Amino acid sequence: MINVEMLSTGDEVLHGQIVDTNAAWLADFLFTQGFPLSRRNTVGDNLHDLVAILRERSEHADVLIVNGGLGPTSDDLSALAAATAKGEALVLHEAWLAQMERFFSERGRVMAPSNRKQAEIPASAELVDNPVGTACGFALELNRCLIFFTPGVPSEFKVMVEQQILPRLQKRYAHVEPPLCLRLTTFGRSESDLAQSLDPLVLPPGVTMGYRSSMPIIELKLTGPAAQRDAMLALWPEVKRVAGESLIFEGTDGLPTEIARQLQARQLSLTLSEQFTAGLVALQLSRAGAPLLASEVIPAQEETLAQTARWVRERRRSHFAGLALAVTGLESDHLNFALSTPDGTWALRVKFSATRHSLQVRQEVSAMMALNMLRRWLAGKPIASEHGWINVVESLAL
């Protein structure tokens, strides 16, 4: 197996002042390409520490991706650390300097003298193009390791990994095959409950069942070598059977994207009214490109379930919408949901059975429940289902 590692740099990352989203993204991306990370390290803006860890990891890793420290300021030390670790000088890359000057000129700006530092790379390094920023990346070999140096800006980092680093890895390690990863996402059951039902499954050699819990969902992943494709596909229906009614979508697109796709295919528009969820349902659906006719966030007010049902039905009619969905305010741990469709109007009153969760988590769970009601109607299923620590206490159909 190829030993691929990542080194994140910067005091703000080391001290937790920013979340290292680049590390999470890289781990997932490289895993799907057949180059899973075997180790991740973080180091601050200290030249001695940077040089030491570069020398140490270059004795163990086949590939090391260093992220951050390529900016124009004095605490951006990655290039100097790389040159020091290899025992060579930094040299000015004239072609990149010219590209940087064009970058600023095209935007009507004068390049500051400090930016010149971003065109200096170790003498033996190969430039790695950055098509969307001023910090060039570079690659060099140290001991047994091929090391890539990348900027910390996520939009630049991701483009460089996808367009520059991955092709180099695929050429260098042409024998590597991406694994097969089958995914589904559930809502309403706990990780332990799912695991208890799935643990007895006999998995093919090299195949693993993984669980990723991210409130309010649990993702199930069946992962294995491409050679086990047929065996994994034969096992997958059983995984789906165990997930049962809690299965809300397959693959990686997400529930809002799937709902948007179905609404568009059926030429259905949607109007939304939210109180407790504060526009979260509208945000998720609008980002997915769903055909929203109208959306509003209104102050919380006390309503009976019948009032909620009648109101959402009138909202659909008055807006000439195909569908209308509403989430009311939270009253004594109770919440009303209502969905009005051309086939009828349904409403649910639910009670949170656990209040230890934060407001944000409860809002996200409620938004998922609203989306799941919509998903179930689009799939021709009853809108109510089990929702873990949310209990349906009353239902109504008009």
C-alpha positions in Angstrom: 0.0 0.0 0.0 1.2 3.5 -0.8 1.9 5.5 2.4 0.3 8.9 1.8 0.4 11.5 4.6 -0.7 15.1 5.1 1.0 17.9 7.0 -1.2 20.9 7.9 0.7 24.0 8.9 -0.1 27.3 10.7 -0.6 28.5 14.2 -4.3 29.1 13.6 -4.8 25.4 12.6 -2.6 24.1 15.4 -4.4 26.1 18.1 -7.9 25.4 16.8 -8.7 29.0 15.7 -9.9 27.7 12.4 -11.3 24.3 11.4 -9.0 22.3 9.1 -11.6 21.6 6.4 -8.8 21.0 3.9 -7.7 17.9 5.8 -11.2 16.5 5.9 -11.7 17.1 2.2 -8.3 15.7 1.2 -8.8 12.5 3.3 -12.2 11.8 1.6 -11.0 12.8 -1.9 -7.8 10.7 -1.8 -9.7 7.7 -0.3 -12.1 7.6 -3.3 -9.2 7.7 -5.7 -7.3 4.8 -4.1 -4.8 6.8 -2.1 -6.0 6.8 1.5 -4.2 8.9 4.0 -2.2 6.9 6.5 -1.3 9.8 8.8 -2.1 13.5 9.4 0.1 15.9 11.3 -0.2 19.5 12.2 2.6 22.0 13.0 2.7 25.7 13.8 4.6 28.5 12.1 8.0 27.6 13.5 10.9 27.0 11.1 12.7 24.5 13.3 9.6 22.4 13.8 8.7 22.5 10.1 12.2 21.4 9.1 12.2 18.6 11.7 8.9 17.1 10.7 9.7 17.3 7.0 12.9 15.4 7.6 11.2 12.9 9.9 8.1 12.1 7.7 10.2 11.9 4.5 11.9 8.8 6.0 8.5 7.1 6.4 6.0 8.4 3.8 5.9 7.7 0.1 3.9 10.9 -0.5 3.5 13.9 1.8 1.1 16.7 1.0 2.0 19.9 2.9 -0.8 22.4 3.2 -0.3 26.1 4.1 2.5 28.5 4.6 3.0 29.7 1.0 1.7 33.3 1.5 3.6 36.6 1.3 4.0 37.2 5.0 6.8 36.6 7.4 5.0 33.6 9.1 4.7 31.8 5.8 7.7 29.4 6.1 6.9 26.3 4.0 9.2 27.1 1.1 12.1 28.1 3.4 11.5 25.0 5.5 11.6 22.8 2.4 14.8 24.3 1.1 16.4 24.0 4.6 15.3 20.4 5.0 16.9 19.6 1.7 20.0 21.7 2.2 19.6 24.0 -0.8 18.8 27.6 -1.5 15.5 29.2 -2.6 15.6 30.5 -6.1 13.3 33.0 -7.9 11.0 31.4 -10.5 10.9 34.1 -13.1 8.0 32.7 -15.1 5.8 32.6 -11.9 6.8 36.1 -10.9 5.7 37.3 -14.4 2.4 35.4 -14.0 1.8 37.0 -10.5 2.5 40.5 -12.0 -0.1 39.8 -14.7 -2.5 38.5 -12.1 -2.4 41.9 -10.3 -2.3 44.0 -13.4 -5.4 42.4 -14.9 -7.2 43.4 -11.7 -6.0 46.9 -11.8 -3.7 46.5 -8.8 0.0 46.9 -8.2 1.7 43.9 -6.8 3.2 44.5 -3.3 7.0 43.8 -3.0 6.1 41.2 -0.3 4.4 39.0 -2.9 7.7 38.4 -4.7 8.4 35.9 -1.9 5.6 33.6 -3.4 7.7 33.0 -6.5 10.7 31.7 -4.5 10.9 27.9 -4.4 13.7 25.4 -3.5 16.4 25.0 -6.3 15.5 21.4 -7.1 11.7 21.8 -6.9 9.2 21.4 -9.7 6.6 24.1 -9.9 3.0 23.0 -9.4 0.6 25.3 -11.1 -2.0 27.3 -9.2 -4.5 28.5 -11.8 -6.7 30.4 -9.3 -4.2 32.2 -6.9 -0.8 33.9 -6.5 0.9 31.2 -4.4 2.5 28.6 -6.7 2.8 25.1 -5.4 5.9 23.0 -5.8 7.1 19.4 -5.5 10.4 17.9 -4.5 11.9 14.6 -3.4 13.4 14.3 0.1 14.8 10.9 1.2 12.2 8.3 0.1 9.4 10.8 -0.2 7.7 12.9 -2.9 6.5 16.0 -1.1 3.9 18.4 -2.5 3.6 22.0 -1.1 0.2 23.6 -1.5 -1.5 26.9 -0.3 -4.0 26.9 2.5 -6.8 28.7 0.7 -9.4 25.9 0.2 -10.5 27.0 -3.3 -6.9 27.0 -4.5 -5.9 23.8 -2.6 -8.7 21.7 -4.0 -8.1 22.8 -7.6 -4.4 22.0 -7.3 -5.0 18.6 -5.8 -7.6 17.6 -8.4 -5.8 19.1 -11.5 -2.1 18.8 -10.6 -1.3 16.4 -7.7 -3.8 13.6 -8.5 -2.6 13.2 -12.1 1.0 13.0 -10.9 0.1 10.3 -8.4 -1.9 8.3 -10.9 1.1 8.4 -13.3 3.6 7.5 -10.6 1.4 4.7 -9.1 -0.4 3.4 -12.2 -1.3 0.1 -10.6 -3.5 1.7 -7.9 -7.2 1.2 -8.4 -9.9 3.3 -6.6 -11.9 1.2 -4.1 -15.6 0.6 -4.6 -17.7 2.5 -2.0 -21.4 2.0 -1.8 -23.2 4.6 0.4 -26.6 5.3 1.8 -27.8 7.7 4.4 -30.4 7.1 7.1 -32.5 9.3 9.3 -34.2 8.3 12.5 -32.2 5.4 13.8 -29.1 5.4 16.0 -25.7 4.1 15.0 -25.7 1.4 17.6 -29.1 0.1 16.4 -28.0 -0.1 12.8 -24.7 -1.7 13.8 -26.4 -4.4 15.9 -28.4 -5.4 12.8 -25.5 -5.2 10.3 -22.7 -6.7 12.4 -23.9 -10.3 11.7 -23.4 -9.8 7.9 -20.6 -11.9 6.5 -18.4 -9.5 4.5 -16.2 -10.5 1.6 -12.4 -10.4 2.2 -11.1 -6.9 2.3 -14.6 -5.3 2.5 -15.6 -3.2 5.5 -18.8 -1.7 6.8 -18.4 1.9 8.0 -20.6 4.2 9.9 -20.5 8.0 9.9 -22.6 9.8 12.4 -23.4 13.5 11.7 -26.5 14.5 13.5 -29.2 14.1 12.3 -28.1 11.5 9.9 -26.1 8.2 9.9 -24.2 7.3 6.7 -23.5 3.6 5.9 -20.5 2.8 3.7 -19.7 -0.6 2.3 -16.1 -0.3 1.0 -13.8 -2.7 -0.6 -11.4 -3.4 -3.5 -12.7 -3.2 -7.0 -12.1 -7.0 -7.3 -14.9 -7.6 -4.8 -17.4 -5.5 -6.8 -19.8 -8.5 -7.6 -19.8 -9.7 -4.0 -20.4 -6.2 -2.7 -23.3 -5.6 -5.1 -24.8 -8.9 -4.1 -24.6 -7.9 -0.4 -25.9 -4.3 -0.9 -29.7 -5.2 -1.0 -29.4 -6.7 2.4 -27.8 -3.5 3.8 -30.7 -1.5 2.3 -33.2 -3.9 3.8 -31.7 -3.4 7.2 -31.8 0.4 6.8 -35.5 0.0 5.9 -37.7 3.0 6.3 -34.8 5.1 7.7 -33.1 5.1 4.3 -33.5 8.6 2.9 -31.1 8.5 -0.1 -28.3 6.5 -1.8 -25.0 7.9 -3.1 -23.4 11.2 -2.2 -25.7 13.9 -3.7 -27.7 14.5 -0.6 -31.5 14.6 0.2 -32.1 18.3 -1.0 -30.5 17.5 -4.3 -32.6 14.4 -4.8 -35.8 16.3 -3.9 -34.9 19.1 -6.3 -34.3 16.6 -9.0 -37.7 15.0 -8.5 -39.6 18.3 -8.2 -38.1 19.5 -11.5 -38.8 16.2 -13.2 -42.5 16.4 -12.1 -42.7 20.1 -12.8 -43.8 20.8 -9.3 -43.1 24.2 -7.6 -42.9 24.5 -3.8 -43.8 27.2 -1.3 -42.3 27.2 2.2 -43.1 28.7 5.6 -40.8 28.2 8.5 -40.7 29.3 12.1 -38.6 27.0 14.3 -36.2 26.1 11.4 -35.6 29.8 10.6 -35.2 29.3 6.8 -33.0 26.2 7.0 -35.2 24.1 4.8 -35.3 26.9 2.2 -31.6 27.3 2.3 -30.9 23.7 1.6 -33.4 23.4 -1.2 -32.4 26.6 -2.9 -28.7 25.6 -2.9 -29.8 22.4 -4.6 -31.7 24.3 -7.3 -35.2 23.3 -6.2 -38.1 25.2 -7.9 -39.1 27.4 -4.9 -42.1 29.6 -5.7 -42.1 31.4 -2.4 -40.4 31.2 1.0 -40.8 33.0 4.3 -39.7 32.9 7.9 -42.3 34.2 10.3 -42.4 34.7 14.1 -43.4 31.8 16.2 -47.1 31.6 17.1 -49.3 29.0 18.8 -51.3 26.9 16.5 -53.4 23.7 16.7 -52.5 21.0 14.2 -55.8 21.7 12.3 -54.9 25.4 12.0 -51.5 24.5 10.6 -53.0 22.1 8.1 -55.7 24.5 6.9 -53.2 27.4 6.7 -50.7 25.5 4.6 -53.5 24.3 2.3 -54.6 27.9 1.7 -51.0 29.0 1.1 -50.6 26.4 -1.7 -53.9 27.5 -3.3 -53.2 31.2 -3.0 -49.7 30.9 -4.6 -50.9 28.4 -7.2 -48.1 26.2 -6.1 -47.8 22.5 -6.6 -46.8 21.9 -3.0 -46.6 23.8 0.2 -44.6 22.9 3.3 -44.7 24.5 6.8 -42.8 24.1 10.0 -44.3 26.0 13.0 -42.7 27.3 16.2 -41.7 25.1 19.1 -44.2 25.0 21.9 -43.4 23.0 25.1 -41.2 20.7 23.0 -44.0 20.2 20.4 -43.7 21.2 16.8 -46.2 21.0 13.9 -45.3 20.0 10.3 -47.7 20.3 7.4 -47.5 19.3 3.7 -50.2 20.3 1.2 -50.2 18.6 -2.2 -52.7 18.2 -5.1 -53.6 14.8 -3.5 -54.4 16.3 -0.1 -53.0 17.9 3.0 -51.2 16.1 5.9 -50.0 17.4 9.2 -48.0 15.9 12.1 -47.5 17.1 15.6 -44.3 15.8 17.1 -42.6 16.0 20.5 -38.8 16.0 21.0 -38.1 13.1 23.5 -34.6 14.5 24.2 -33.9 18.2 24.9 -30.2 17.8 25.7 -29.3 18.8 22.1 -28.5 22.4 21.2 -30.9 24.7 19.4 -28.9 24.3 16.2 -29.1 20.5 16.3 -32.8 20.5 17.0 -33.3 22.9 14.0 -31.3 20.7 11.7 -33.2 17.6 12.8 -36.5 19.4 12.3 -35.4 20.6 8.8 -34.5 17.0 7.9 -37.8 15.8 9.1 -39.6 18.3 6.9 -37.5 17.3 3.9 -38.1 13.6 4.7 -41.9 14.2 4.7 -41.5 15.8 1.3 -39.3 12.9 0.1 -41.8 10.3 1.3 -44.7 11.9 -0.5 -42.7 12.1 -3.7 -41.9 8.4 -3.3 -45.6 7.5 -2.8 -45.2 6.6 0.8 -47.1 7.7 4.0 -45.5 10.9 5.2 -45.0 9.7 8.8 -42.2 7.4 9.8 -40.1 6.7 12.8 -37.7 9.5 13.7 -35.7 8.3 16.7 -36.0 10.8 19.5 -38.8 12.7 17.8 -42.2 11.1 18.6 -45.3 11.7 16.4 -48.1 12.4 18.9 -50.9 13.5 16.5 -51.6 13.3 12.8 -54.2 14.8 10.6 -55.3 14.5 6.9 -57.5 16.9 5.0 
